[in-house]
Amino acid sequence: MVTAYDYPTARYADQAGVDAILVGDSLGMAVLGYSTTVPVTMEDILHHVRAVTRAQPKALVIADLPFLSYQAGDDEAVRNAGRLLKEGGATAVKLEGGGRMAPLVRRLSDVGIPVMGHLGLTPQAIHRLGGWKVQAREADQARELLSDARALEDAGAFGIVLELTPAEVARAVTEALQIPTIGIGAGPHCDGQVQVFHDLVGLLDWFVAKHTKQYANLAGVIRDALAAYAEEVRSGAFPADENTFHQPDLEDPNTWS
């Protein structure tokens, strides 16, 4: 699974054969310039989900429910989740939280909305967690995470993202569940992995997460291309003759009318 927030990235991801595309609220940090995911709104997510689904990817498209779009009440949560499918074209939604979210997961599932859970580091609760820290390091925390995972599975979640948890904990949770786990900074023992597109291709080279492997350095390529363009415009090298349209009948401005 990889994130995508726009039409061309969704096309690239689908052409590459990824199994699932996540339109994550990580767009707040990767695209919109926020320091956390907390400011992301339903309209932000909907805007980007629509762009992704216009690519008509074969991959499963999962849309994040942003902060306060589902915590204030189940009725509002159902309406917002429904909008992501009905208006955005997503196939499923993802929400953060453990056992306390199980009744909502069950209700969403009952009305036909597939739900993915998200445990471990939950970015929407970053202020309560006190930063981007590995979760479930202690035995009691690991047991609680496992209990939360089982509660989400029992409520009808079709999968769970495990973020920033020790590899041994992620492995235990994965082995205990019938539904797949998708790791991000949770080691190699999950059933799948998810990464932010911008991290994978090296677009955000001012910050590289420890759990990320950069498969390209597009930031450097883009900077070089833009610098070359600016220099050629200033020097007059661009546009060259082959980039220019000519219409012989109009070459003499004195003949224009």
C-alpha positions as CSV (number, residue, x, y, z in Angstrom):
1,M,0.0,0.0,0.0
2,V,1.2,3.5,-0.8
3,T,-0.3,6.9,-0.4
4,A,-1.5,9.0,-3.3
5,Y,-3.1,12.4,-3.1
6,D,-3.6,13.3,-6.8
7,Y,-4.5,11.9,-10.2
8,P,-1.0,11.3,-11.7
9,T,0.3,9.7,-8.5
10,A,-2.7,7.4,-8.5
11,R,-2.0,6.4,-12.1
12,Y,1.7,5.7,-11.3
13,A,0.8,3.6,-8.3
14,D,-1.7,1.6,-10.2
15,Q,0.6,1.1,-13.2
16,A,3.3,-0.1,-10.7
17,G,0.9,-2.8,-9.5
18,V,0.4,-1.7,-5.8
19,D,-2.5,-3.5,-4.1
20,A,-4.0,-0.5,-2.3
21,I,-3.8,3.3,-2.4
22,L,-4.3,5.2,0.8
23,V,-5.6,8.8,0.5
24,G,-4.2,9.5,4.0
25,D,-4.6,12.6,6.2
26,S,-0.8,12.6,5.9
27,L,-1.5,14.9,2.9
28,G,-1.6,17.6,5.6
29,M,2.1,17.2,6.1
30,A,3.2,15.9,2.7
31,V,1.2,18.3,0.5
32,L,-0.4,21.1,2.5
33,G,2.5,22.1,4.7
34,Y,1.0,21.4,8.2
35,S,3.2,20.1,11.0
36,T,0.7,17.4,11.9
37,T,-2.4,15.7,10.4
38,V,-4.7,17.4,12.9
39,P,-5.8,20.4,10.7
40,V,-6.9,18.3,7.8
41,T,-10.6,18.6,7.1
42,M,-13.2,16.5,5.4
43,E,-13.2,18.8,2.4
44,D,-9.5,18.4,2.1
45,I,-9.8,14.6,2.1
46,L,-12.7,14.7,-0.3
47,H,-10.9,16.9,-2.7
48,H,-7.9,14.6,-2.9
49,V,-10.0,11.3,-2.9
50,R,-11.8,12.6,-6.0
51,A,-8.6,13.4,-7.7
52,V,-7.2,9.9,-7.0
53,T,-10.4,8.0,-8.0
54,R,-10.5,9.9,-11.3
55,A,-7.5,7.8,-12.3
56,Q,-9.9,4.7,-12.0
57,P,-7.2,2.6,-10.3
58,K,-7.6,-1.1,-10.0
59,A,-6.1,-0.9,-6.6
60,L,-8.3,-0.7,-3.5
61,V,-8.7,3.0,-2.6
62,I,-8.9,3.7,1.2
63,A,-9.6,7.2,2.5
64,D,-8.7,8.4,5.9
65,L,-11.4,9.9,8.1
66,P,-9.8,13.1,9.4
67,F,-9.6,14.4,12.9
68,L,-13.1,15.2,14.4
69,S,-14.9,13.7,11.4
70,Y,-15.9,10.6,13.4
71,Q,-15.1,11.2,17.1
72,A,-18.0,13.5,17.8
73,G,-20.8,11.0,17.3
74,D,-21.6,7.9,15.3
75,D,-24.3,9.5,13.1
76,E,-21.8,12.2,12.0
77,A,-19.2,9.5,11.4
78,V,-21.5,7.4,9.2
79,R,-22.4,10.5,7.2
80,N,-18.8,11.5,6.7
81,A,-17.6,8.0,5.9
82,G,-20.5,7.7,3.4
83,R,-19.4,10.9,1.7
84,L,-15.9,9.5,1.1
85,L,-17.5,6.5,-0.7
86,K,-20.5,8.2,-2.4
87,E,-18.9,11.6,-3.3
88,G,-15.3,10.7,-3.3
89,G,-15.4,7.3,-4.9
90,A,-13.3,5.6,-2.3
91,T,-13.8,1.8,-1.6
92,A,-13.1,1.9,2.1
93,V,-12.3,4.2,5.0
94,K,-9.6,4.2,7.7
95,L,-10.0,5.5,11.3
96,E,-7.7,5.6,14.3
97,G,-8.3,4.2,17.7
98,G,-8.7,0.9,19.6
99,G,-11.5,-0.8,21.4
100,R,-13.4,2.4,22.0
101,M,-13.9,2.6,18.3
102,A,-15.2,-0.9,17.9
103,P,-18.9,0.0,18.1
104,L,-18.4,2.6,15.4
105,V,-16.5,0.1,13.2
106,R,-19.4,-2.3,13.6
107,R,-22.0,0.3,12.7
108,L,-20.1,1.4,9.6
109,S,-19.6,-2.2,8.6
110,D,-23.3,-2.9,9.1
111,V,-24.3,-0.1,6.7
112,G,-21.9,-1.4,4.0
113,I,-18.8,0.8,4.6
114,P,-15.6,-1.3,4.8
115,V,-13.3,-0.1,7.6
116,M,-9.6,-0.4,8.2
117,G,-8.3,0.3,11.7
118,H,-5.1,2.1,12.8
119,L,-3.2,1.3,16.0
120,G,0.1,2.1,17.6
121,L,1.1,5.6,16.8
122,T,-2.1,7.4,15.9
123,P,-1.1,10.7,14.4
124,Q,-4.4,12.4,15.1
125,A,-3.6,11.9,18.8
126,I,0.0,13.2,18.5
127,H,-0.5,16.0,21.1
128,R,-1.7,13.4,23.7
129,L,1.1,11.0,22.8
130,G,3.7,13.7,23.2
131,G,5.4,13.3,19.8
132,W,6.4,10.8,17.2
133,K,7.3,8.0,19.5
134,V,7.4,4.2,19.2
135,Q,4.3,2.8,20.9
136,A,3.6,-0.4,22.9
137,R,7.2,-0.7,24.2
138,E,6.0,-2.0,27.6
139,A,4.3,-5.4,28.2
140,D,1.0,-3.9,29.4
141,Q,0.9,-1.5,26.4
142,A,1.5,-4.4,24.0
143,R,-1.3,-6.4,25.6
144,E,-3.6,-3.4,25.3
145,L,-2.7,-3.0,21.6
146,L,-3.4,-6.7,21.0
147,S,-6.8,-6.4,22.8
148,D,-7.6,-3.3,20.7
149,A,-6.7,-5.2,17.5
150,R,-8.9,-8.1,18.4
151,A,-11.8,-5.7,19.2
152,L,-11.5,-4.1,15.9
153,E,-11.4,-7.4,14.1
154,D,-14.5,-8.6,16.0
155,A,-16.3,-5.4,15.1
156,G,-15.8,-6.1,11.4
157,A,-12.6,-4.2,10.4
158,F,-11.1,-5.8,7.3
159,G,-7.5,-4.8,8.2
160,I,-5.4,-2.8,10.6
161,V,-2.5,-0.4,10.1
162,L,0.2,-0.8,12.8
163,E,2.4,2.3,13.1
164,L,5.6,2.7,15.0
165,T,5.4,-0.4,17.1
166,P,8.2,-2.8,18.0
167,A,8.6,-5.6,15.4
168,E,8.0,-8.3,18.0
169,V,4.7,-6.7,19.0
170,A,3.6,-6.3,15.4
171,R,4.4,-9.9,14.8
172,A,2.4,-11.1,17.8
173,V,-0.6,-9.1,16.7
174,T,-0.3,-10.3,13.1
175,E,-0.2,-13.9,14.2
176,A,-3.2,-13.5,16.5
177,L,-5.5,-12.0,13.9
178,Q,-7.3,-13.4,10.9
179,I,-7.4,-10.0,9.1
180,P,-4.3,-8.5,7.5
181,T,-2.0,-6.1,9.3
182,I,-0.2,-3.3,7.3
183,G,2.9,-2.0,8.9
184,I,4.6,1.4,8.9
185,G,7.6,1.5,11.1
186,A,6.5,-1.8,12.6
187,G,9.0,-4.2,11.2
188,P,8.9,-6.9,8.6
189,H,6.4,-9.3,10.1
190,C,3.1,-7.6,9.1
191,D,1.1,-8.9,6.2
192,G,1.8,-5.8,4.2
193,Q,3.5,-2.4,4.3
194,V,2.4,1.2,3.7
195,Q,4.6,4.2,3.0
196,V,4.0,7.8,2.0
197,F,4.7,8.3,-1.7
198,H,6.7,11.4,-1.1
199,D,9.0,9.6,1.2
200,L,9.5,6.6,-1.2
201,V,10.5,8.8,-4.1
202,G,12.5,11.4,-2.2
203,L,10.3,14.4,-2.7
204,L,10.6,15.7,0.9
205,D,14.4,15.6,1.3
206,W,14.3,18.0,4.2
207,F,12.9,15.2,6.4
208,V,13.5,11.5,6.0
209,A,11.7,9.2,8.4
210,K,13.7,6.3,9.9
211,H,11.3,3.7,8.7
212,T,11.5,4.9,5.1
213,K,13.6,3.7,2.3
214,Q,14.1,6.2,-0.5
215,Y,14.0,4.5,-3.9
216,A,14.7,7.7,-5.8
217,N,15.8,11.3,-5.3
218,L,13.1,13.3,-7.1
219,A,13.7,16.4,-5.1
220,G,17.1,16.8,-6.7
221,V,15.9,16.0,-10.2
222,I,13.1,18.6,-9.8
223,R,15.3,21.3,-8.4
224,D,17.9,20.7,-11.3
225,A,15.1,20.8,-13.9
226,L,13.6,24.0,-12.5
227,A,17.0,25.7,-12.2
228,A,17.9,24.7,-15.8
229,Y,14.6,26.1,-17.0
230,A,15.0,29.4,-15.2
231,E,18.5,29.8,-16.5
232,E,17.5,29.1,-20.1
233,V,14.7,31.6,-19.9
234,R,17.0,34.3,-18.5
235,S,19.6,33.6,-21.2
236,G,17.1,33.4,-24.0
237,A,17.9,29.8,-24.8
238,F,14.3,28.8,-24.1
239,P,12.1,28.8,-26.0
240,A,14.2,27.8,-29.0
241,D,13.0,27.8,-32.5
242,E,11.7,24.2,-32.3
243,N,9.5,25.3,-29.3
244,T,8.0,28.2,-31.3
245,F,4.9,28.1,-33.5
246,H,5.1,30.1,-36.7
247,Q,2.4,31.3,-39.0
248,P,4.0,33.0,-42.0
249,D,1.0,35.0,-42.9
250,L,1.2,36.9,-39.6
251,E,4.9,37.4,-39.4
252,D,4.7,41.1,-40.4
253,P,2.7,43.0,-37.6
254,N,1.9,45.7,-40.2
255,T,-0.4,43.2,-42.0
256,W,-2.4,42.4,-38.8
257,S,-5.9,43.8,-38.7
